[in-house]
Amino acid sequence: MQQRPVEVLHRAELAQLYQIYAPKLLDYIRRYGASLEDAEDILTDVFVAAMEYTSFSTLTVQQQQAWLWRVARNKAVDLYRRSRRFSLHSDTFADEQTDGVSPETLSLKQEEQELLLRLIQELTPEQQKVLALRFGENLRCAQIAERIGKREGSIRSMLSRMMNLLRRNYHTYDGGGSSRGTT
């Protein structure tokens, strides 16, 4: 019966920590690219893990906070790894205006988009993530760096190299016809 008061105290402490940190943790998890639903699931998992961690209440407040953030980050990274690769589908471009455009032009545009998607899918998962955050979510390099835990300069360099690589590969396949339609 002695364990019950400790358990209740532990839960009360967790409830207080939840009130304080849940909104910040949710934003933090969302910065890893998780949907709201996934972020809420991860947040629940974080606090369940804290409840199951028997030594959690013996940690200092700073250690508890660091522990919560570390577990949240690990779970968000796990989610990202499970989804593995950023996937764009051709219907991503379906919203574009097509009124008054000839079928030939639409077909060429679709081929160009499919080529670009193939080239993007050849990038590493981290490169795809950075590209998605920059152009999909319109984040600045500083925001991307904060979200994935890298320096802003590294993100700028990575984006520059990726864009040059994509341009070069796109023109190799599409430009002079050197790789396209030749045997």
Residue pairs with C-beta under 8 A, 6 or more apart in sequence:
6 57
9 57
10 51
10 56
10 57
11 51
13 57
14 47
14 50
14 51
14 56
17 47
17 50
17 64
17 68
18 47
21 65
21 68
22 43
22 47
25 43
25 46
25 68
25 69
25 72
26 39
26 40
26 43
28 69
28 72
28 73
28 76
29 38
29 39
29 42
29 43
29 72
29 75
29 76
30 36
30 39
31 146
31 147
32 73
32 76
32 77
32 79
32 80
32 147
32 148
33 80
33 129
33 132
33 133
33 147
34 42
34 76
34 79
34 80
38 79
39 76
42 72
42 75
42 76
42 79
43 72
45 75
46 68
46 71
46 72
46 75
47 68
49 71
50 56
50 64
50 67
50 68
50 71
53 67
56 64
56 67
59 67
80 125
80 129
81 125
84 125
85 121
85 125
85 128
86 120
86 125
86 128
86 129
86 131
86 132
87 121
88 117
88 120
88 121
89 117
90 110
90 113
90 114
90 117
93 110
93 113
98 106
101 109
112 174
115 170
115 173
115 174
116 166
116 170
119 166
119 169
119 170
119 173
120 128
120 131
120 166
121 128
122 169
123 131
123 162
123 165
126 148
127 158
127 162
129 148
130 144
130 148
130 155
130 158
130 159
130 162
131 159
131 162
133 139
133 143
133 144
133 147
133 148
134 141
134 144
134 159
139 147
141 152
141 155
141 156
141 159
142 152
144 150
144 155
145 151
145 152
145 154
145 155
148 155
172 178
172 179
173 179
173 180
174 180
